[in-house]
Amino acid sequence: MAPGLKAATSAVCARGFLGMAEGLPLAMFRAAPPSRGFASMAPRELRARPLSLSFRRNLPSPRILSRTSLGNTSGQQMSTFQSRFQKPCSWTPMQRRTLFGSGGNSTRNLASLEETANKNATNATAQNAFYQALTKAGMPAIIVERYQSNNFATSPSIDAAYYRALGALGQAGGGAQVSQNGNLSNTQLQAIGQAVAANSRGANVGVSAGATAASGAGAKEAPLHVVVEETIGSAFFKWIKFLAYFGLVTYLCMVAVAMIMDTFQVLKKTGGKMDNEAKAEHQSVRFSDVHGCDEAKDELQELVEFLKNPEKFSTLGGKLPKGVLLVGPPGTGKTLLARAVAGEAGVPFFFMSGSEFDEVYVGVGAKRVRELFAGAKSKAPAIVFIDELDAIGGKRNARDAAYVKQTLNQLLTELDGFEQNSGVIILAATNFPELLDKALTRPGRFDRNVVVDLPDVRGRMAILKHHMKKVIASNDVSLETLAQGTPGFSGAELENVINQAAVHASKAKAQAVSMLDFEWAKDKVMMGAEKKNMIMSQCEREMTAYHEAGHALVIMFSQRANPLHKITILPRGVALGVTTHLPAIDKYSMSKDEYEVAIDVSMGGKAAEEIVYGPERVTSGCSSDIQNATRIAYNMVTRCGMSPALGNVDLASNYQDVSAPTKKMIESEVRRFIEEGRLRADSLIKDKRKELDLLAKGLLAYETLDREEAFKIIKGEKLDRIAVKNDAIKLQEIGRPTGTGMTDIPPLPGSQGGEDGKSPPTPAGGAVA
């Protein structure tokens, strides 16, 4: 039989096997695998045609096919066809077994399932039943075509059947579903990719055929390459999710590492050695290096003798104190004395500050106290020195933290645990002995107090000589004058004066430090640094000059006042001008008339302003003077018993318990003392009005005057030095109010505010009592 006739006859017979049902696609038979029989009889031209999704529309209808193809078939060909199939286009068991291998029931069942699936296009169950029947019948091409139409419902089981059908098509060799070279066409592969993409999560799937032409599509030699391309949105959310997970994991890892490190540090600090552990030191300081506290040195000599020869003090049954407390103002040499004791005795010196014991961890302070005393015992004889004892030895109360109590309790326990003959001496220093707990200062612990007070004139002389050893001084330097002019200075402050004088001379490129350099340094320490760049108006300078001249006149013409030291209208520190007066010798007590003179000196500046400019033009520069006068009068009334109305009663210690009438009486007496001082100062300045004007003019010309220069000025004498240049800002003159005063000096119109015009100005000066 001719190939064309075979193909036509096969198509008609295949159509006849299904009873010419219109709903069953003809492509079912054309796409059947080659192992199923009659598709293998199709001519080569028919098998070479590529698989098409619109195969039914490309083929002529069965009736047209029978007229055109079968009508032109020759008799011989027809007879051959009929002899092969017994009865042409008739239903025979052999033909049904060739197609489906299960008889007519399978055919009718398949047609029924297809009809049901077509009527229920949205029912996934009906579609799945039809797909499963097609799978059993070995018709994967129909499954692929129906699935790719996207007109029917899908489900996971349907997707699985579709993928199995694709696999079957890829693994089959030859047949009508492949081309001559054994590969799927690009159109077929793109259709497969689009179908997969339609059922995937927003991904684009591309499928390409292999390059080998010798075998079928999907074979080892010509594999199908599937490329999945994610959409931009899907890739974006995928990266966001990855970064979120990565950040979370990183954060948790960092937290874990930090916790491990903190735990390690806690264990290291509580279990290991301290970072600031007290170590034994051998001191080179001797008593010859300590000056200005001879009485304290004499008391501490006993400790040195005990450390050198303990048996000397125990022969008669005496015991030396276990703890010695050094008490005094800052900078008086308490720490230096402790180091000198260790240096003289030649024993190890353990030093710790009171603030170094406690930390944020509870129990660290008590542990450090134990370690400090244990180290001292191991190095006995030794000296333990605790500076700023009030930091850990303050008075206890119920509201204190537990770690504070632990540290102090441990210190008390260690002090009790020492024996007098253990060879360990405890020294401590504090500026506030009244703040210490009573349990700490009782006999048997710190039972001896050594007062290290401010040096007197001889002490200051010795301190100055000691520190001047390293300074190149000129011949005009008088240490006696410096010592007399620095009352109340501690050893540290004297050292600071010498150091600043040397630095000042070095900046001026001088060959040696002169007396002027020391005076400059002393004034800087006492009155503050000069503000040379500060610009003042002419009115402010004149007001300041009269204010300071009023202070100076009261000092110069009052019998019980301390001698005048220096006057200046140069701004220093927080003041626009300063007047200082110093005692000829050190004073340790003051009489009532000396207190009253001090009030007079304080009120002299305000009295001068009132006389020259009138009461309504007094500035706020008098505020510091009023505060000083009030403090002096309050002490006279409440502490010293100098008020006849109140008598000899201490009213300052328990002022909050004083009755209201008594408080009113205290205020009245304080006001009386201040007002009497103002009247005395006002009377003196009015009597010395000429000297007031001369002294004010001298201050405007020279800015700074010492005692001798001030007396020359009020006598009308000229000074040997050149007057300073006036850099004040010239303002428009304002008329003087009615009243007495000089007519050649314009007044300052009231107190002026700060830069914003609202805040009070800097005080214009004050007397240093």
C-alpha positions in Angstrom: 0.0 0.0 0.0 1.2 3.5 -0.8 2.4 5.6 2.2 -0.3 8.2 1.5 -3.1 5.7 1.4 -1.8 4.1 4.6 -1.8 7.4 6.4 -5.3 8.3 5.2 -6.7 4.9 6.0 -5.1 5.0 9.4 -6.6 8.4 10.2 -10.1 7.3 9.1 -9.9 4.0 11.0 -8.6 5.8 14.1 -11.5 8.1 13.8 -13.8 5.2 13.4 -12.5 3.5 16.6 -13.9 6.4 18.6 -17.2 6.3 16.9 -16.6 9.6 15.1 -17.1 11.5 18.3 -16.8 15.3 17.8 -15.5 16.0 21.3 -12.5 13.6 21.1 -9.5 15.3 19.5 -8.0 13.6 16.5 -4.6 14.7 17.7 -4.9 12.0 20.4 -4.1 9.3 17.9 -1.6 11.2 15.9 0.5 12.0 19.0 0.3 8.5 20.4 3.6 6.8 21.1 5.1 4.7 18.3 4.7 1.5 20.4 0.9 1.7 20.2 0.5 0.5 16.7 -1.1 2.4 13.9 0.7 5.7 14.4 3.8 3.8 13.3 2.2 3.1 10.0 2.0 6.8 9.1 4.2 7.9 6.2 7.5 9.5 7.0 6.1 12.9 5.9 3.4 12.7 8.5 5.8 11.6 11.3 8.2 14.4 10.4 5.5 17.0 11.1 6.2 18.9 14.3 3.8 18.8 17.2 1.3 21.6 17.0 -1.0 22.9 19.7 -3.7 23.6 17.0 -3.4 20.2 15.3 -7.1 19.7 14.9 -7.5 22.9 12.9 -4.5 22.0 10.6 -6.0 18.6 9.6 -8.9 18.2 7.2 -12.1 16.8 8.7 -12.5 13.0 8.6 -15.2 13.2 5.9 -13.0 15.3 3.6 -10.1 13.0 4.3 -12.1 9.9 3.2 -13.3 11.6 0.0 -10.0 13.0 -1.0 -7.6 10.4 0.3 -9.6 7.2 0.0 -11.4 8.2 -3.1 -8.1 8.4 -5.0 -6.7 5.2 -3.7 -6.2 2.6 -6.3 -8.0 -0.8 -6.2 -4.9 -2.7 -5.5 -4.0 -0.4 -2.6 -7.5 -0.6 -1.3 -7.5 -4.3 -1.4 -4.2 -4.4 0.4 -5.6 -2.1 3.0 -8.7 -4.2 3.4 -6.8 -7.4 3.6 -4.7 -6.0 6.4 -7.6 -4.7 8.5 -10.1 -7.4 7.6 -13.0 -4.9 7.3 -12.2 -1.4 6.4 -13.1 1.2 8.9 -15.0 -1.3 11.0 -14.9 -2.1 14.7 -12.8 -5.2 15.3 -11.4 -6.5 18.5 -7.9 -6.7 17.0 -8.1 -3.0 16.1 -9.3 -2.0 19.5 -6.6 -4.0 21.2 -4.0 -2.4 19.0 -5.1 1.1 20.0 -5.8 0.8 23.7 -5.0 -2.7 24.7 -8.1 -2.9 26.9 -11.1 -3.3 24.6 -14.1 -1.1 23.8 -15.0 -0.4 27.4 -11.8 1.6 27.7 -12.6 3.6 24.6 -16.0 4.5 25.7 -14.7 5.3 29.2 -12.1 7.6 27.8 -14.7 9.4 25.6 -17.0 9.7 28.6 -14.3 11.1 30.8 -13.3 13.7 28.2 -16.9 14.8 27.8 -17.3 15.1 31.5 -14.0 17.1 31.7 -15.1 19.4 29.0 -18.4 20.2 30.6 -16.7 20.8 34.0 -13.7 22.8 32.9 -13.3 24.3 36.4 -13.5 21.0 38.3 -10.0 19.8 39.1 -11.3 16.4 40.1 -12.9 15.7 36.6 -9.8 17.0 34.9 -7.6 14.8 37.0 -9.7 11.7 36.2 -9.4 12.4 32.5 -5.6 13.0 32.8 -5.1 9.8 34.7 -7.0 7.8 32.0 -4.9 9.4 29.3 -1.8 8.5 31.2 -2.9 4.8 31.4 -3.7 4.9 27.7 -0.2 6.1 26.9 -1.2 9.4 25.3 1.1 12.0 26.9 0.9 14.4 23.9 -2.9 15.0 24.5 -2.1 15.7 28.2 0.4 18.3 27.2 -1.9 19.9 24.7 -4.8 20.1 27.0 -2.7 21.4 30.0 -1.1 24.1 27.9 -4.4 25.4 26.7 -4.9 26.9 30.2 -8.7 26.5 29.8 -9.0 23.8 32.4 -8.6 23.6 36.2 -5.3 22.4 37.6 -4.2 20.8 40.8 -1.0 19.3 42.2 -1.9 15.9 40.9 -2.7 17.3 37.5 0.7 19.1 37.5 2.4 15.8 38.3 0.6 14.1 35.4 1.6 16.9 33.1 5.3 16.6 34.2 5.2 12.8 33.6 3.7 13.4 30.2 6.6 15.8 29.4 9.0 13.2 30.5 7.4 10.6 28.4 7.6 12.8 25.3 11.3 13.6 26.0 12.3 10.0 26.5 10.5 8.5 23.4 12.6 7.9 20.4 11.1 8.6 17.0 7.3 8.8 16.5 5.1 11.5 15.2 5.8 13.9 18.1 9.4 14.4 17.1 11.0 15.9 14.1 13.4 14.3 11.7 16.5 15.3 13.7 15.0 13.8 16.9 14.6 17.2 18.8 11.6 19.2 19.8 11.2 22.4 17.8 11.7 25.8 19.4 8.0 26.4 19.3 7.3 23.3 21.2 10.0 24.0 23.8 8.7 27.6 24.2 5.2 26.3 24.7 6.5 23.9 27.5 8.3 26.8 29.1 5.2 29.1 29.0 3.1 26.3 30.6 5.5 25.8 33.4 5.9 29.5 34.0 2.1 29.9 34.2 1.9 27.4 37.0 5.1 28.6 38.9 5.4 31.3 41.5 5.9 34.3 39.3 9.0 32.8 37.6 9.8 32.7 33.9 10.9 29.2 32.7 12.8 28.9 29.4 13.4 25.5 27.8 15.9 24.9 25.0 16.8 21.8 23.1 20.1 20.2 23.1 22.6 20.6 20.3 23.0 17.0 19.4 20.8 16.0 16.4 21.4 12.3 16.5 19.0 11.4 19.3 15.6 12.4 20.5 14.8 15.5 22.6 15.6 15.0 26.3 18.1 12.2 25.7 21.5 12.2 27.3 23.1 13.4 24.0 20.5 16.2 23.6 19.2 17.3 27.0 16.5 19.8 27.6 17.9 22.9 29.4 15.4 24.5 31.7 16.4 28.1 32.9 14.3 29.6 35.6 14.4 33.4 35.8 12.9 35.2 38.8 10.9 38.4 38.5 12.3 41.6 40.0 9.7 41.6 42.8 10.5 38.0 43.7 14.2 38.6 43.8 13.8 41.8 45.8 11.8 40.1 48.6 14.2 37.2 48.5 17.1 39.5 49.2 15.1 41.4 51.9 14.4 38.1 53.6 18.1 37.1 53.4 19.3 40.4 54.8 16.7 40.3 57.6 17.9 36.8 58.6 21.5 37.8 58.3 21.1 40.9 60.4 19.2 39.0 63.1 21.8 36.3 63.3 24.6 38.9 63.4 22.9 40.8 66.2 22.4 37.7 68.3 26.0 36.7 67.8 27.2 40.2 68.9 25.0 40.1 72.0 26.3 36.7 72.9 29.9 37.8 72.4 29.4 40.9 74.5 27.8 38.9 77.3 30.7 36.4 77.2 33.2 39.3 77.4 31.4 41.0 80.2 31.3 37.7 82.2 34.9 37.2 81.6 35.8 40.7 82.8 33.7 40.3 85.9 35.4 37.0 86.7 38.8 38.5 86.0 38.2 41.5 88.2 36.6 39.7 91.1 38.7 36.6 90.9 42.0 37.9 89.6 44.2 40.8 90.7 43.1 44.4 90.7 44.2 46.8 88.1 45.0 49.4 90.7 46.4 47.0 93.3 48.5 48.7 96.0 52.1 47.8 95.6 55.0 48.1 98.0 57.0 51.2 97.3 60.3 52.3 98.8 60.3 56.0 99.4 63.2 58.4 99.0 61.4 61.3 100.8 62.9 62.4 104.1 61.8 64.7 106.9 64.3 67.3 105.6 62.1 67.6 102.5 59.0 68.5 104.5 58.7 72.2 105.7 56.1 74.3 107.4 54.7 71.6 109.7 57.4 71.1 112.4 54.9 70.0 115.1 53.4 67.3 112.9 56.9 66.0 112.1 57.8 65.8 115.8 54.7 63.6 116.4 55.5 61.3 113.6 59.1 60.8 114.7 57.7 58.3 117.2 56.4 56.1 114.5 59.8 56.1 112.8 61.5 55.1 116.0 58.9 52.3 116.6 59.4 50.9 113.1 63.2 50.9 113.6 63.3 49.6 117.2 59.9 48.2 118.4 61.4 46.9 121.7 62.2 50.3 122.9 58.6 51.2 123.4 57.4 47.9 124.9 59.8 47.5 127.8 57.5 49.4 130.2 54.3 48.0 128.8 53.4 51.0 126.6 51.7 50.6 123.2 51.9 52.8 120.2 48.7 53.6 118.3 47.8 51.3 115.4 46.4 54.1 113.3 47.3 57.8 112.9 44.9 60.2 111.2 46.4 63.3 109.5 44.0 66.2 109.5 44.3 69.5 107.7 43.4 71.7 104.7 44.3 70.7 101.2 47.9 71.2 100.1 49.5 71.3 103.5 51.7 68.2 103.0 49.8 65.3 104.6 50.7 62.8 101.9 54.3 64.0 101.8 54.5 63.5 105.6 53.4 59.9 105.2 55.9 59.2 102.5 58.6 60.8 104.7 57.8 58.5 107.6 58.2 55.5 105.3 61.4 56.9 103.8 62.9 57.6 107.2 62.1 54.2 108.6 63.1 52.4 105.4 60.0 50.2 105.2 57.7 49.4 102.3 54.9 52.0 101.7 51.4 50.9 100.5 49.4 53.8 99.1 45.7 53.8 98.1 43.1 56.5 97.7 39.7 56.1 99.3 38.0 56.3 96.0 39.9 53.4 94.6 38.3 50.7 96.7 34.7 50.7 95.5 33.5 50.0 92.0 30.2 49.0 90.4 30.6 45.4 91.5 29.4 44.6 95.0 32.0 43.2 97.2 35.0 44.5 95.3 35.7 47.2 98.0 35.8 44.7 100.8 38.0 42.4 98.8 40.5 45.2 98.0 40.7 46.1 101.7 41.6 42.5 102.6 44.2 42.3 99.9 45.7 45.7 100.9 46.2 44.6 104.5 47.3 41.1 103.6 50.0 42.6 101.4 51.2 44.9 104.2 51.3 42.0 106.7 53.4 39.9 104.3 55.9 42.8 104.0 56.0 43.8 107.7 57.3 46.1 109.0 55.4 48.4 106.6 53.2 51.5 106.4 49.7 51.6 104.8 48.5 55.0 103.8 44.9 55.7 102.8 44.4 59.1 101.3 40.9 60.8 101.4 39.7 58.4 104.1 36.3 60.1 104.2 35.5 58.6 100.8 35.0 55.2 102.4 34.9 56.0 106.1 31.9 58.4 106.2 29.2 58.2 108.7 26.8 55.3 108.1 23.1 55.5 108.0 20.3 53.1 107.2 19.9 54.4 103.7 23.5 53.6 102.6 24.1 51.0 99.9 25.1 47.5 101.0 28.5 47.7 99.3 29.4 50.9 101.1 28.7 49.3 104.5 30.7 46.2 103.4 33.8 48.2 102.6 33.8 50.2 105.9 33.0 47.1 108.0 35.9 45.2 106.4 38.2 48.2 107.1 37.1 48.2 110.8 37.7 44.4 111.0 41.2 44.7 109.5 42.1 47.5 112.0 40.9 45.3 114.9 42.9 42.4 113.6 46.2 44.1 113.9 48.4 43.7 116.9 50.5 46.5 118.2 53.6 44.5 117.7 52.7 43.4 114.1 55.0 46.0 112.6 52.4 47.6 110.4 51.4 51.2 110.9 48.2 52.6 109.4 48.2 56.3 108.3 45.3 58.1 106.8 44.5 61.6 105.7 41.3 63.6 105.4 40.2 67.2 105.0 36.9 66.6 106.8 37.4 64.7 110.1 33.9 65.6 111.2 32.5 63.4 108.4 34.2 60.2 109.6 32.3 57.5 111.3 32.8 57.4 115.1 33.5 53.7 115.0 36.5 54.5 112.8 38.1 57.1 115.1 37.6 55.4 118.4 40.7 54.4 120.4 42.3 51.2 119.1 41.8 52.1 115.5 42.6 55.7 114.4 43.1 56.9 117.9 45.6 59.7 117.2 45.0 62.8 115.2 47.9 64.8 113.8 46.9 68.3 112.6 48.8 69.5 109.6 47.8 73.2 109.5 48.6 76.0 107.1 52.2 77.3 107.5 53.0 80.5 109.4 55.5 83.1 108.3 58.5 81.0 109.2 57.0 77.9 107.6 56.3 79.9 104.4 59.9 81.1 104.4 61.2 77.5 104.7 58.9 76.3 101.9 60.0 79.1 99.6 63.7 78.4 100.3 63.2 74.7 99.6 61.4 75.3 96.2 63.8 78.2 95.2 66.7 75.7 95.0 65.8 74.8 91.5 65.0 78.4 90.3 67.5 81.0 89.1 66.5 84.1 91.0 67.8 87.7 90.7 69.4 89.6 93.6 66.3 91.7 94.2 64.1 88.8 95.3 63.2 89.0 99.0 61.8 85.8 100.4 60.8 87.6 103.6 58.6 90.0 101.7 57.1 87.1 99.7 56.4 85.2 102.9 54.8 88.2 104.6 52.7 88.9 101.5 51.3 85.4 101.3 49.3 84.8 104.5 47.0 81.8 104.4 48.9 80.2 101.5 49.5 76.4 101.7 52.7 74.7 100.7 51.1 73.7 97.4 50.1 77.3 96.6 53.6 78.6 97.4 55.1 76.1 95.0 52.6 77.2 92.4 53.6 80.9 92.9 57.3 80.0 92.3 56.5 77.9 89.3 54.3 80.6 87.6 56.9 83.2 88.3 59.6 81.1 86.6 57.3 80.4 83.6 56.5 84.1 83.3 60.1 85.1 83.3 61.0 82.4 80.8 58.3 83.7 78.4 59.8 87.2 78.7 63.2 85.7 77.9 64.7 87.0 81.2 68.0 85.8 82.5 66.6 85.3 86.0 63.4 85.4 87.9 62.9 88.9 89.4 60.8 90.2 92.3 58.3 91.6 89.7 57.7 88.1 88.4 57.0 86.8 91.9 54.6 89.7 92.6 52.9 89.0 89.3 52.5 85.4 90.2 51.3 86.1 93.7 48.6 88.6 92.4 47.5 86.1 89.9 47.0 83.4 92.6 45.3 85.9 95.0 43.2 88.0 92.7 42.9 85.9 89.5 44.3 86.3 86.0 44.3 89.7 84.3 41.8 90.3 81.5 43.9 92.6 79.4 41.8 92.2 76.3 38.5 93.1 78.1 37.2 96.4 76.7 35.4 98.7 79.2 33.7 102.1 78.6 35.3 105.2 80.2 32.3 105.6 82.5 32.7 102.0 83.8 36.5 102.5 84.4 35.8 105.7 86.4 33.1 104.1 88.4 35.4 101.2 89.2 38.2 103.6 90.1 36.1 105.4 92.7 34.7 102.2 94.0 38.2 100.7 94.7 39.5 104.1 96.0 36.7 104.1 98.6 37.9 100.7 99.8 41.5 101.8 99.9 40.8 105.0 101.8 39.0 103.2 104.6 41.9 100.8 104.9 44.6 103.5 104.8 42.9 105.7 107.5 41.5 103.1 109.9 43.7 102.4 112.8 42.8 98.7 113.3 42.7 97.7 109.6 45.3 95.5 108.0 47.9 97.3 105.9 47.0 98.0 102.3 48.7 95.7 99.8 47.5 96.6 96.3 44.7 98.3 94.4 43.9 97.6 90.8 41.1 98.4 88.3 42.2 95.7 85.9 39.5 93.1 85.5 40.7 89.9 87.4 38.8 86.7 87.7 35.1 87.6 88.0 35.8 91.2 89.4 36.3 94.4 87.6 38.6 95.6 90.3 40.3 94.3 93.5 41.7 95.9 96.6 43.7 93.7 98.9 45.0 94.3 102.4 47.2 91.8 104.3 48.1 91.5 108.0 51.6 92.4 109.0 51.9 89.1 110.9 49.7 86.0 111.0 46.5 86.4 113.1 44.6 83.6 114.7 41.8 85.7 116.4 40.0 89.0 115.8 38.5 91.5 118.2 35.1 93.2 117.9 36.6 96.5 116.7 38.6 94.5 114.0 35.4 92.9 112.8 33.8 96.3 112.7 36.7 97.7 110.7 36.3 94.8 108.2 32.6 95.8 107.8 33.7 99.4 107.2 36.2 98.4 104.5 33.5 96.3 102.8 31.0 99.2 102.8 33.7 101.8 101.6 33.1 101.1 97.9 29.4 101.7 98.0 29.8 104.8 100.2 32.2 106.3 97.6 29.7 105.6 94.8 26.9 107.3 96.7 29.0 110.3 97.5 30.2 110.8 93.9 27.2 109.7 91.8 24.3 109.8 94.2 22.3 107.0 95.8 20.2 106.3 92.7 23.4 105.6 90.6 24.9 102.9 92.8 25.7 99.8 90.7 25.4 96.1 91.4 29.2 95.9 91.8 28.5 96.4 95.5 26.8 93.0 95.9 29.9 91.1 96.8 30.8 93.7 99.4 27.3 93.5 101.0 27.6 89.7 101.1 31.0 89.9 102.9 29.7 92.5 105.4 26.6 90.4 106.1 28.7 87.3 106.7 30.9 89.1 109.2 28.0 90.7 111.1 26.1 87.3 111.2 29.2 85.6 112.7 29.5 88.4 115.3 25.9 88.0 116.4 25.3 84.3 116.2 28.7 82.8 117.0 30.9 85.3 118.8 28.3 86.7 121.2 29.2 90.3 120.3 25.6 91.6 120.3 24.5 93.1 123.6 20.8 92.4 122.8 21.3 88.6 122.2 24.1 87.9 124.6 26.5 85.1 124.7 24.5 82.4 123.0 25.5 80.1 120.1 22.6 80.6 117.7 24.4 79.4 114.5 24.7 75.6 115.4 20.9 75.1 115.7 19.6 78.0 113.7 16.6 76.0 112.4 15.5 75.5 116.0 15.7 79.2 116.9 12.3 80.8 117.6 10.8 83.4 115.2 11.2 86.4 117.6 14.9 85.5 118.1 15.5 85.2 114.4 13.9 88.6 113.9 16.2 90.0 116.6 19.2 88.4 114.8 18.3 90.1 111.6 17.9 93.4 113.4 21.3 93.2 115.0 23.0 92.2 111.7 21.4 95.1 110.0 22.5 97.4 112.8 26.2 96.4 112.5 26.2 96.8 108.7 24.4 100.2 108.8 26.8 101.5 111.5 29.8 100.4 109.3 28.3 102.2 106.3 27.9 105.4 108.2 31.5 105.3 109.5 32.8 104.7 106.0 30.6 107.4 104.6 31.9 109.9 107.2 35.6 109.0 106.6 35.3 109.3 102.8 33.5 112.7 103.0 36.4 113.9 105.2 38.9 112.6 102.7 37.1 113.7 99.5 40.2 115.3 98.0 42.2 112.1 98.6 39.4 110.1 97.0 39.6 112.1 93.8 43.4 112.0 93.6 43.4 108.2 94.2 40.7 107.6 91.6 42.7 109.7 89.0 45.8 107.7 89.9 44.1 104.4 89.3 42.8 105.6 86.0 46.3 106.6 85.0 48.3 103.7 86.3 45.5 101.0 86.7 47.5 99.2 89.5 49.0 100.8 92.7 50.8 99.2 95.6 50.8 100.6 99.2 53.7 103.1 98.7 52.4 104.3 95.4 48.9 104.9 96.8 50.3 107.1 99.6 52.3 109.1 97.0 49.3 109.6 94.9 47.1 111.0 97.8 50.0 113.4 98.7 50.0 114.7 95.2 53.4 113.3 94.3 54.2 111.8 90.8 55.2 108.3 90.3 58.4 107.3 88.5 56.7 105.0 86.0 54.8 105.9 82.8 51.0 106.0 82.9 49.3 103.3 80.9 47.5 104.0 77.7 43.7 104.5 78.0 42.0 101.9 75.8 38.5 102.6 77.1 35.6 103.1 74.6 34.5 106.7 74.5 30.7 107.1 75.0 28.5 110.2 74.9 28.7 112.1 78.2 25.6 112.1 80.3 24.8 115.0 82.6 25.6 114.5 86.3 22.7 114.3 88.7 22.3 117.0 91.4 24.6 116.5 94.4 28.2 116.8 95.4 31.0 115.5 93.3 33.7 116.4 90.9 32.5 118.2 87.8 35.3 117.1 85.5 34.4 113.4 85.6 31.2 112.3 83.9 29.2 109.8 85.9 28.2 106.3 84.9 24.4 106.2 84.4 23.2 103.4 86.7 24.1 99.8 86.6 24.2 98.4 83.1 23.1 94.9 82.2 25.1 92.3 80.4 25.3 91.9 76.7 21.6 91.0 76.4 20.6 94.1 78.4 18.8 92.0 81.1 21.3 90.0 83.1 23.2 91.8 85.9 26.7 93.0 85.2 29.8 91.5 86.7 30.5 92.9 90.2 32.6 96.0 90.0 35.0 95.0 92.8 35.4 94.2 96.4 37.7 94.3 99.4 39.7 91.2 100.2 39.7 91.0 104.0 
